[in-house]
Amino acid sequence: MSRTTSLPSAVPATGTRAGRFRPELHGLRGLAIALVVLYHMFFDRVSGGVDVFLFISAFLLVGTFMRKVDRGEPMRPAAYWGRTFKRLLPPTAVVSLATLGGVYLLLTPDRWMTGITDAMGSLLHVQNWVLIQRGVDYYAAAETGPSAFQHFWSLSIQGQVFLVWPVLIALTVAVARWRRISVRASLATMFALVLMSSFAWSVHSTATQQEIAYFDTFTRLWEFAAGSLLGLALPWWEQRTTRSATARHRAITPARGLPQVLMGWAGIIALVSCGLLIDVQGAFPGWIALWPLAAAALVLCAGTTGHRFSVDRLLSTRPAVVLGDISYGLYLVHWPLLVLFLARTGKERAGFLDGALLILLSLVLAWVLTRVVDTPIRRWPWAAAKAWRSGLVALTCLVIALAPMAGAQQHLLGQQREAVARAVADNPGARVLDPEFTIHPDADPDAEVLPTAALIGKDWVAGRERCTDDLAPAHAEADELLALCRTVPGPSPDAPVIVSVGDSRIEQFSASLIALAEREGWTLVALWKGGCTYAPDAQISEECDAFSKAAEAYIRRISPDAVAAATTAFGRDGTEALTPGMELTLPALTAGGTTVIAVRALPRLGFDPKACVAEKGADAVECAPELPADLQRERYDTDLLGSVDGAVVPVDTTPLVCPDARCTPIIGNVMVWLDGDHLTGTYAGSMLDGVDAQLADGGFTW
């Protein structure tokens, strides 16, 4: 992405030699990154500039290897890797460490662990897959705001292609030379196959799962293949055109260069307008991504015309050249500055003045990064002399940057482990609500709250093992439940079984059931799907209905001793209602002799308590809202529970979560809320005695 050949003092106006420095390409790269920055800062939109950036990188990569082909040299992918990552990793390492420092200084502790994960993913060039996993993970998706490392998704895809493309090229060249066929035609065939297969997948994936497709390496390969095909064709076409013109002694006149001038301007106008006219973030990378790629191709095909009104003249000016020089650094620094600024100020978007200052700061930092880090290492004679030295520099940068990240990660985990080890004395949680509770004699009044601030976002409850043997989902249930079904095994295969089924709110409550099941020698089976309450006799959504039906069939088949499910739901409008279809679901569960633990809904706070505590302190009134009026009244489902012919045991966690009708964020030195909708697993686990007392009052026996 940064320039690898110095700009000659005088660029021939009509040079077409393959492998020459292309000033219009260098300027186009700078323009593409500038559009990315402008659209991020001022429009909160995606410009399509990143697609051009990927397209150009493939164009240049193929040019590098084609020059080796023309000279009859071996491809040596490892040498390319060393030299390429020697250039890419040092600026990446510096920016990643600096961004992580900004996350630590400016963001709340619950963002730290995610920041470390993102920083490591960015350095290892897998950040796009980290973002995909977070996007499809119900629990991780709601964990944080925008990542300060999110822009590394494109650099990660580029890095992955830089690893794979040289191998594909080397294999194709080797086969072509062995079979004595055209290397250029063989490469063109290979890239065409990649383009067609990736393009087909990109169109399909964008239509069905666009939020995944946007970051998917395989949906983006066709963009690299398109750039590679242009890299094969354009120098060859220019050479043929030049030879033809020379043979016929034709002069290149302004009139004859007019089509190229128009072509170049058409490309620039199309590129600049792409993000304004298209919802790039919502529509890419399907077929519509042809727009910015075609625009870039027009500029490159127009080439160096020498016309005074041409695009290449504009893209060869000093400002455009400087912008091209610092384009890599500019892309690296602008997004962290924007995200950290917005997170710190609480703004949703930068205003004109804020955006202008952020852009100015980005330009300055990008120039410094290029001047101090990128250029000296890229031009370091010792490192450039041998491929293994380049690889050593890249590996050294990787180790130097990863070491403090891994150390910080282990430090945060160590703090959590130390706090957990003293939790009995220092973090009683809901146990303090017992009238007979006494403070532990070794309790530290200054002990850290659990879960620790850096790891609270990871405090989700989970089963320990996949469901196996008799508890494994049958064929009819497997499609919906195979990936979800987990167990906390009892002491023996014939231990009594309790099934906890429902959404993530029942999942978090179940930490107390897990503790009780382990204490009493039961096996707990977890059937949890984020966002899907258990309601087999209702129509909620296609996805949730399929889950509930499969769970119903599973429960009917294994006939557990007990089932825990939510019988009421607490809406975002502040009202409690019966879980849809529960008047049919409860009798169906008890008809087979299964005891139902009917869990009342938890409140929804409408804000993030942990963020409130971090900002205003644990004693702030705003962080401890009054219990919603609906939950201060008698259970909504009392009549239903009494009408069911069978064993139904009610559990109401409201007194344990919001004692004295106030939802305080910290109880017994334990953070109660993971977010505005979910308990922390740590606090729910501390509720075991209170939940057990309610179960006993309802006649349930373990």
Secondary structure, 3 states (H helix, E strand, C coil): CCCCCCCCCCCCCCCCCCCCCCHHHHHHHHHHHHHHHHHHHHHCCCCCHHHHHHHHHHHHHHHHHHHHHHHCCCCCHHHHHHHHHHHHHHHHHHHHHHHHHHHHHHCCHHHHHHHHHHHHHHHCCCHHHHHHHHHHCHHHHCCCCCCCCCCHHHHHHHHHHHHHHHHHHHHHHHHHHHHCCCHHHHHHHHHHHHHHHHHHHHHHHHHHHHHHHCCCHHHHHHHHHHHHHHHHHHHHHHHHHHHHHHHCCCCCCHHHHHHHHHHHHHHHHHHHHHHHHCCHHHHCCCHHHHHHHHHHHHHHHHCCCCCCCCHHHHHCCHHHHHHHHCHHHHHHHHHHHHHHHHHHHCCCCCCHHHHHHHHHHHHHHHHHHHHHHHHHHHCCHHHHHCHHHHHHHHHHHHHHHHHHHHHHHHHHHHHHHHHHHCHHHHCCHHHHHCCCCCCCCCCCCCCCCECCCCCHHHCCCCCCEECCHHHCCCHHHHHHHCCCCEEECCCCCCCCEEEEEECHHHHHHHHHHHHHHHHHCCEEEEEECCCCCCCCCCCCCHHHHHHHHHHHHHHHHHCCCEEEEECEEECCCCCEEECCCHHHHHHHHHHCCCEEEEECCCCCCCCCHHHHHHHHCCCCHHHCCECCHHHHCCCCCHHHHHHCCCCEEEECCHHHHCHHHECCCEECCEECECCCCCECHHHHHHCHHHHHHHHHHCCCCC
